[in-house]
């Protein structure tokens, strides 16, 4: 919620999903400019949700930033292979996240 509040205070409109299946449901009919994807979610993790989004033509070029609390060796590579454009480990430095979002939306 801290990330949500921070981004909203910087003028972004945020749509929240609590699991990968909900991500797929909520983006249907919504054209996000960017997706922040938590990797550790229940039911369907963020890697699978990212793969499924990338398989849909309307989301093939939408920037996706993978966020994960587990910064293990190989995590970045797994996220990028699943289709994420960038990867950040938690705790997220909000200023850096804002810079990354700005860069990806240019």
N, C-alpha and C positions, 0 to 999 in steps of 0.2 A: 504494500500500500504506500510505502514511502516513495518508491519509484513513481508510482501512479500520481501521487500528489505533486511531486517535484516536476514531472513532465507537464501536468495540467497547469501548474503555475507558470510554466514557460510557453503556454499557448497551444499545447498539443491536446488533441481529443483522444481519450484512451478507452479502449474496449477490453474488459478483463474476462479471461477464461480460466477455469480451474483445473482442467485436464485436456489432454490432446483431442479427444472427441468433441469437446465443447469448442475448442479452437476452430475445428473444421465446420461446426454448425454456425458459429458466430460470424465467420468471415464470408460465408455464403451470402451473397447479396450486398456485401459491404466491400468497398474497394479501399483497403488499407494502403497507406503510403509506405508503411514499414511495419514489421512484426518483431516484437521482442518475445523470444520463445524460451521459456524455462524448460530445461532438459529433464529435470526430475519432477514429473507430474504423475499422479495416479491414473489408472485405467489405460491410458496411452501416453507414452513418454513424448518429450519434445522432439526427439530424433525421428520417430515414426510420423508424428504430425508434420514435421518439416518435409519428409519424403513425400507424404501424401499431398501436401500443398504444392510442392514442385512438380508433381505429376499433372496438376491442373493448369492448363494454359494461362488462365487469368492471374495465376500467382507465380508463374515461372520467373518473372523478373522483379517481383516485390522483394526489397532487401529484408533479410532476416538476420537478427542478431541473437545468437544463442547465449543464454545465461545459465551458469551452473555453479552450484556450491561445491561440487567435487572437482577440483582442479588436478586430475590425475594425468600421468603421462598418456598421451594419445587422445585425450578428450577433445582437444582443439581439432585434430585431424578427423575424428569421428563426426564432429559437428559440421565441419566443412564438407566432408564427403556426403553427408545427409542433405546438403543444400544450403546451409547457412552461409551468409556472406562474411560474417564476423563472429567472434567469440569473446565473451567476457566472463571472468570468474567472479563469484560473489565473495565477499561483499563488494558490490559495485560502487565505484567512485562516481557519484552522480554527475559531476562536472565533465568527467571523461566520457560518460555515456552520452551526455548531451552533445559533446563535440563529435562523437562517432555518428550519432543520428544525423546531425547537421551535414557531416561529410557524405553520408550515404544518400541523403535526400537532394544533394546538389545535382 
